[in-house]
């Protein structure tokens, strides 16, 4: 079964790179579906050695924000 490490709260390219270099299995990071990760977009994360990107709860939070904006016109005055 494939394994990966999922270090929480990596916030810089240096931290991501150190995590990738410290282990021999794929590294997973959490990114925002629109604003990406503090270490960069998907291309930058790949160059750092990241092999998996998750949105975690950020996808749901973003969808809730967009939905709220879009549905605001349907709310009674």
Residue, then its C-alpha position, 0 to 999 in steps of 0.5 A: x500500500x502506498x504511503x505518504x507523509x502529511x506534515x501540517x502547517x508547512x508555510x514556506x518553500x523552505x519548510x516544504x523542501x526540508x520535509x521532502x528531503x527528510x523522508x523517502x516517501x511522498x509528501x502531501x501539502x494542503x493548499x487553497x483551491x484558488x490562492x494555492x499554497x504559501x510556497x507557491x502554485x502547483x508547479x512550484x510545489x512540484x519543483x519542491x518535490x511535493x507529490x500530493x496536494x489536498x484541499x482539506x476543509x479549504x475547498x468546502x470553506x471556499x465553496x461556502x463563501x462563493x455560495x453565500x455571495x451568489x445566493x445573497x440575491x435570493x435573501x428577502x430584504 
